[in-house]
Amino acid sequence: KQNPNDTTCIEPQLYFRIIHQDLNITRINVDLPSDMQSLVCEMWGTKNKYFGSVMKPPYFLVSYVNVTKRIGMDNDYEYYRAGLLMDWDGNFRDFIQMTPVQDFPSSGLIIHNVNPENGFLWLYSASRNNTLGWTKYSTVHENGTITKLSNGTFSTTASSAFPFAMVDGGYGLAYTINKTNETQLNKNNISNALYANWEAYVTFLRPDVKEFMKPFLLYETTEQLSKLLIYSCNTPYDADGYKCLLRLEMIFGNSTQILFKQVWFLTSGSVYKIEDVPLENPNYEVNDISTLFYGGFLMTIYNKKGTDNSSVTGFIYDSAGNPNGAWDIPDNVRVSDVYKILPNNTLWGVST
């Protein structure tokens, strides 16, 4: 909560709203513990300050950046990301240190296992360059605590990455690599050779294994791209294996064209299908793409390109990428870019 009398700091209070699948809302307002209150000013100034993630009911985890000024050092801080386990009555139940102490505030993601009893994976930036850290945690025990099961690091020069849960209880990580500089060097030394400018890979962390497998190549292109992004990866309900959605930003002279491709693959690493996703209008400014739980996906675009980047309109596509028109939300309802798809394909969103 912002302190109206001090724009550089926040009041030591957190406000949470848990939105259930039946659209009931649990309201939780809590005061920060005394040992956290001295951190709130530092927290306010750091990237990805804190976020909440629902665990097994009735618990949720609050993650925040712990900031400590080094003794005798001006403007020199050390950081680690911590987690506070809370129940829905606002009681603090457990504390976990989610990253080692570092010289920068780390960001990360929580990926819930397909079986809630198997806990979750925490994936985070473990260095300023080229290293991701990961930790497997248990589900919440009956006494309201969480246990660290295993952890490790993964070295990569990824430009973008997307972790996802697997149906066997493991986890996958798809990522892209920009090889443009390396490719240009090869072309300068070897004539008439074709080298990929961008590549996409996937690697797996099996349920009972303590390190990620050797990565498999998902996609490569010799086209001149400014970006290749992993937009989403999931288990399709109407096909085998897994599917990732890629966003390609192609360079044409002084302009950029946005393209999307879907890549289907198996856990063996075998890619068995790649398809283009046609945009209804190539001038759309895409906000996000959300997978629908029974096949297909929802693409939201900003209503006024470049002028209103807060309200969106949604378009529905089937699993093959064929458009099925806009969502059936009335035009007079202004939907913001804060929304979520629930497992029963219901959408909740914030109207402004």
Secondary structure, DSSP 8 states (H G I E B T S, - for coil): -B-TT-TT-B-SEEEEEEE-TTS-EEEEEEE--HHHHTTHHHHHTSTT-EEEEE-STTEEEEEEEEEEE-TT-TT-EEEEEEEEEEETTS-EEEEEE-S--BSS---EEEEE-SSGGG-EEEEEE-SSSSEEEEEEE----TTS---EEEEEEEE---SEEEEEE-TTS-EEEEEEEE-HHHHHHHHHHSTT----SEEEEEEEE-TT-SS----EEEEEE-S-EEEEEEEEEE--TTSSSEEEEEEEEEEETTEEEEEEEEEEE-TTS-EEEEEEE--S-TT--EEEEEE-TTS-EEEEEEEETTTEEEEEEEEEE-TTS-EEEE-S--TTS-EEEEEEE-TTS-EEEEE-
